Amino acid sequence: MKKNILIFYSQINHFGGIERLLLDIADTIKKKKLNLIILCYENKLKFEKFRDNIKIIKYKKNKNLFITSNNFKKKLIRLIT
């Protein structure tokens, strides 16, 4: 079973420097037989199409910061257990 690297990045809307860096990370960890999971609010760019070892998990951003934080925590717990 491949291990995963999890990165939180709030919004993937445009292709720029951070997105290039994430692709470089995906290339590097693929050589080590790892997968990249990106947890985000938005993925307008459909970022997973750029590399086969990238998985995007979106979760809903709430206006209430406490609810958003709690949802994020629940998502993380499900991912790591």
C-alpha positions in Angstrom: 0.0 0.0 0.0 1.4 3.4 -1.0 1.8 6.0 1.7 0.3 9.5 1.2 1.5 13.0 1.8 -1.3 15.4 2.8 -1.1 19.1 2.0 -3.7 21.7 2.8 -4.0 24.4 0.2 -7.1 26.5 0.4 -7.9 27.4 -3.2 -6.6 26.1 -6.5 -8.1 28.6 -8.9 -5.2 29.7 -11.2 -2.0 28.1 -12.3 0.9 30.0 -10.8 4.0 29.5 -8.6 2.5 27.5 -5.8 0.8 25.2 -8.2 4.1 24.6 -10.0 5.7 23.8 -6.7 2.9 21.3 -5.9 3.6 19.6 -9.2 7.3 19.5 -8.4 6.4 17.9 -5.0 4.2 15.4 -6.8 7.0 14.4 -9.2 9.5 14.1 -6.4 7.3 11.9 -4.1 6.2 9.7 -7.1 9.8 8.6 -7.4 9.6 7.5 -3.7 6.3 5.6 -4.4 4.1 8.1 -2.5 0.8 9.8 -3.4 0.0 13.5 -2.9 -3.4 14.4 -1.3 -4.4 18.0 -1.4 -7.2 19.1 0.9 -8.8 22.3 -0.3 -12.0 24.5 -0.4 -11.9 25.0 -4.2 -10.4 23.3 -7.2 -11.5 25.3 -10.2 -8.3 24.3 -12.0 -9.1 20.5 -11.7 -5.6 20.1 -10.5 -5.6 16.3 -10.3 -5.5 16.1 -14.1 -1.9 17.2 -14.2 -0.4 14.2 -12.4 -1.7 10.7 -11.8 -0.5 10.5 -8.2 -2.5 13.6 -7.0 -5.8 13.2 -5.3 -7.9 16.3 -4.5 -10.3 16.2 -1.5 -12.6 19.2 -1.3 -14.5 20.3 1.7 -17.1 23.0 2.1 -16.0 26.3 3.6 -18.5 27.7 6.0 -18.9 31.3 7.0 -18.5 30.3 10.6 -14.8 29.7 11.3 -15.5 27.3 14.1 -17.6 25.0 11.9 -15.0 25.2 9.1 -12.3 24.2 11.5 -14.4 21.4 13.0 -15.2 20.0 9.5 -11.5 20.2 8.6 -10.6 18.3 11.7 -13.2 15.6 11.0 -11.9 15.2 7.4 -8.3 14.9 8.6 -9.3 12.2 11.2 -11.0 10.2 8.5 -8.0 10.4 6.3 -5.4 9.3 8.8 -7.4 6.5 10.4 
